């Protein structure tokens, strides 16, 4: 089994789509900065009653980025399934959410305006396509935790 590569992907419930998972391999600190902006927005959104849901994401914003693993799955239509795993001295935490990439949607809207400022903003699509690596399940160091795997399997 050592010589074979086993990538991480799941067949979605509708059996037509294969969910390919990739791990953010660089720019984790930049991901944390973007996440902190989203968490701050959630705290100020009057329609979100469950602020406790953002506590896990708040801890991801301030943790050591070297202890953070970020897994992304592109679901199409600017939608990403994000699973984050934080591991510190024997303790593990994993959380997940759906992320709508409004920045990429805006870029597509302003596609003919090369000088529009939206084209210089980093987005989830950039992370997924330019800064991720394949997850090799036969490599113990690359395997996500069991908790993260359960979150990846959720529909």
N, C-alpha and C positions, 0 to 999 in steps of 0.2 A: 504494500500500500504506500510505502515511502516514495516510490517513483511516480505514482499517479497523482494528478491534481483533481480535487473534488471541489468545484465552485459552489457557492451558496446561492441557490435560487429555489423558488417555490412556485408551484402552479396555483394560480388564483382559484377561488371557489367556482367561478364561472367556466373554468377549464380552458378558456380561450387565451388567457394572458399568463405569461410567465413573469413572475416578479424577480428581477435580478437585483441582488443586494451588493453594494460596494461600500468600502470603508474609506472615510476621509483620511488621507495619508499625510496631508500637510495643511497649513493655514488654519489649524484648530483654534488658535487665538483669535483670528479674524472671525471665525464662526461664532465664538463666544461673544464677541463684540456685537455682532448682528443679533444674536439671541437675546442679549441684554436689552437692546432696543425694543425687541418684540415683547419681552416680559414687562418692560416699563409701560408700553402701550396697553397691554392687558390689564395692568393694575389701574390704569386711568379710564378703562372702558366701562361705562355705567351698566351696560347690558351683560357683563360677565359677573355673575354672583359668586362663582366658586374660585376666589383668588387663591385658595389653598392648593389648587392644581398647579399653580405656577411656582410653588416653593421648590419643587425638584428642579425645575428649569433654572430658578435663581441660583441654586447651588452649582449648576453646570457653568454658569456665567463667571463664577469667581474661583472655581477650582484650578488647580495646576493643570494646564492643557496636556501635559504629558501623562496624566492619569485618566484622561478622557478618551473614550473611543466613540466615534460617530459613524453610524451606519445609515446609508441612504438608499432608497428604492424609488426610481422614477415611475410614477403611475400614469404618466401622460397628462395632457391638458393642464400643464403647469402645477401639477399636484405631486408632492413627495411624501412618502412615509419615512419619518425620521425616528431612529432608535439611538439613544445615547446610553452609554454604560460608563459608570465612574467606579474605579476600583482604588481603594486606599487601605493599606495595612489590614488585609483580611476581610474588609467589608466591601460589599458590592451593591450598587444601586443601578437600576435601569429604568428608563422612562421613554415614552413614545408619544408622538403626535403627528398629525397631518399638517403639512406646510404647503400653503398655496403661494407659488412664486409670482407675486404681483410685479416684481421688477422685470422678469423675463416677459411677462405679458405686455408691459409698457414698452419694452424694447421692440417687441414685434409690432406694436402699434406705430411706433416712430421709426420703423425700419429704414425709411427713405431719408431720414434726417440724421446723417452721420454725426453731426456736431451736437446733437441733443444730449444734455447731461446724464440722462438715464443710462446711456451706453457705458458710462464710466463707473456705475455702481455695481459692486459685486453681488451676485445672487446665488440661490441654491443650485440653479442650473449650471452656473460656472463651477461651483464646488464639485457637483456630480460628474461633469464631463471632463474637467481639467485637473482635479486634485484628489481623485479617489483611486483605489486599487482593488483588484479582484480579491475576494476573501477565499483563501485556500483552506478548506476544512481539515485537510490532512496535516496541516501545520498547527501544532498545539498553541503556539503563540498568537496565531491569527484567529483562532476560534472565538466567537463571541461567547459570553457567559450563557448559562441555561436561561436565566431571566430575560436576557436580551433576545435569545432565540424565540422564546414564547411570545414576546412582543412583536417579533417579525412575522410570526405565523398568524397573528390576528388579522382579520379582514376589516 
